[in-house]
Amino acid sequence: MAKNESKAGYKFDEFNAVLAGRFDGLSKQLKKIARFILDNPVDTALDTAAEIAAQLEVQPSSLIRFAQALDFEGFSEIQKIFRSNLVQQLPGYSANYSDRIQKLKEGNSENLGGEHPILNVFLEANHDALTNLQSEVTIDRLNEAISTIKAAQNVYILGQRRSFPVAAYLYYMMRNLDMRAFLLDGVGGNLIEQSRLIGKGDVLVVATFPNYADQVISVGQQARESGAKVIAMTDKLVSPIVKVSDTYFLTDKVTVSGFRTITGTMCLAQALAIGLGLNGKQLIRD
């Protein structure tokens, strides 16, 4: 495909679609760049190419090769997309916010303002995660997931490490709705063994975020090959779980000093659970 100057006017989701389509064909180094820019949208939008290259420990020319691999003229065109996204989709982000995060990294909490500066930073980040969720999740996709879960013979729920609270919450709610729900907790290292019962007519609901646990992705692939439906909650289109999912939701792309929020995912899980309960069954409220 010839390079297309109009790509500089792409919206963020359009850029994600282009990247997802090309990701598997990228070199190891270019994949490293792809993951970094999607995990660090603020840095990508506001830092110079030289600063980004330094963080990645690559040559600035590698960023140009990355851009050209996606049919952009240069890396600055990609940065324009990220800057536009910060303004249009995540209004809470700004150069000022980036400065505050940097001050947090440097330990200059006295310059952040407020009685609880760290709390204020995370409040703003989680607010942005919810704002992003509202723009990412459509009613049709949410209803599709709810219908798929309601039609399932068994529902298997999986989330490891920071995603485990989401899985535990969904399991708790579904069991109180008298659904045949099973939490794949992997106790004793038995995650793969627990997942072998997943088969046709079942649904796997999985939450996974960087660094995408290999076993979690393997369970998703196994479930898909067994004929089960897969509903995924993850952060971006290049997430490996997207490829094996029937329905996916993109949420919690926001990180602060390396700490990823799960506010959006928990909100989504609650919406799924309440949606499942809107069939006349009484939800518990404690």
Secondary structure, 3 states (H helix, E strand, C coil): CCCCHHHHHCCHHHHHHHHHHHHHHCCHHHHHHHHHHHHCHHHHHHCCHHHHHHHHCCCHHHHHHHHHHCCCCCHHHHHHHHHHHHHHCCCCCCHHHHHHHHHHHHCCHHHCCCCCHHHHHHHHHHHHHHHHHHHHCCHHHHHHHHHHHHCCCCEEEEECHHHHHHHHHHHHHHHCCCCCEEECCCHHHCHHHHHCCCCCCCEEEEECCCCCCHHHHHHHHHHHHCCCEEEEEECCCCCCCHHHCCEEEECCCCEECCEECCHHHHHHHHHHHHHHHCCCCCCCCC
